């Protein structure tokens, strides 16, 4: 299934990338950045609703 929200996906990717770069520049250890990126990815996935059950079919 292809989503029409490609611009939103690009914006989210750039936002996460910029956040990581800023955090690296201010001296945050790289190990801590993994936690931040996973949390941001999880929040974005929850916002999109990609965690729906596999067994359900959408009715149209």
URKA-V127899 format. One record per residue. N is the residue number from 1. RES is the residue in three letters. PHI is phi in whole degrees, -180 to 180 (none if undefined). PSI is psi in radians with two decimals (NA if undefined). D_FIRST is the distance of its C-alpha to the first C-alpha in Angstrom with 1 decimal. Layout:
BEGIN
n: <N:N>
res: <RES:RES>
phi: <PHI:PHI>
psi: <PSI:PSI>
d_first: <D_FIRST:D_FIRST>
END
This chain:
BEGIN
n: <1:2:3:4:5:6:7:8:9:10:11:12:13:14:15:16:17:18:19:20:21:22:23:24:25:26:27:28:29:30:31:32:33:34:35:36:37:38:39:40:41:42:43:44:45:46:47:48:49:50:51:52:53:54:55:56:57:58:59:60>
res: <UNK:UNK:UNK:UNK:UNK:UNK:UNK:UNK:UNK:UNK:UNK:UNK:UNK:UNK:UNK:UNK:UNK:UNK:UNK:UNK:UNK:UNK:UNK:UNK:UNK:UNK:UNK:UNK:UNK:UNK:UNK:UNK:UNK:UNK:UNK:UNK:UNK:UNK:UNK:UNK:UNK:UNK:UNK:UNK:UNK:UNK:UNK:UNK:UNK:UNK:UNK:UNK:UNK:UNK:UNK:UNK:UNK:UNK:UNK:UNK>
phi: <none:-99:-91:-82:-98:-65:-67:-63:-62:-64:-62:-65:-62:-66:-65:-66:-62:-64:-62:-63:-63:-63:-64:-65:-68:-89:99:-73:-63:-58:-63:-74:-68:-60:-65:-65:-66:-64:-64:-65:-64:-66:-65:-67:-64:-67:-65:-77:78:-80:-93:-74:-65:-71:-75:-85:-109:-76:-90:-126>
psi: <2.19:2.25:2.51:0.14:0.73:-0.58:-0.71:-0.72:-0.75:-0.75:-0.74:-0.72:-0.80:-0.66:-0.76:-0.74:-0.78:-0.69:-0.77:-0.75:-0.78:-0.77:-0.66:-0.70:-0.51:0.01:0.32:2.35:2.48:-0.51:-0.60:-0.46:-0.54:-0.72:-0.73:-0.78:-0.71:-0.72:-0.76:-0.71:-0.70:-0.72:-0.70:-0.70:-0.69:-0.65:-0.66:-0.35:0.56:-0.09:0.53:2.76:2.46:-0.54:-0.32:2.46:2.44:2.34:2.41:NA>
d_first: <0.0:3.8:6.5:9.8:11.8:12.7:16.3:16.2:14.8:17.6:20.1:19.4:19.8:23.0:24.3:24.1:25.6:28.4:29.1:29.6:31.9:33.9:34.3:35.5:37.9:39.5:40.1:37.6:37.6:34.5:34.2:33.6:30.8:28.6:28.9:28.1:25.0:23.7:24.6:22.9:19.6:19.8:20.6:17.8:15.3:17.2:17.2:13.4:13.4:11.3:14.1:13.4:14.8:13.2:15.3:14.3:12.2:11.5:14.1:14.0>
END
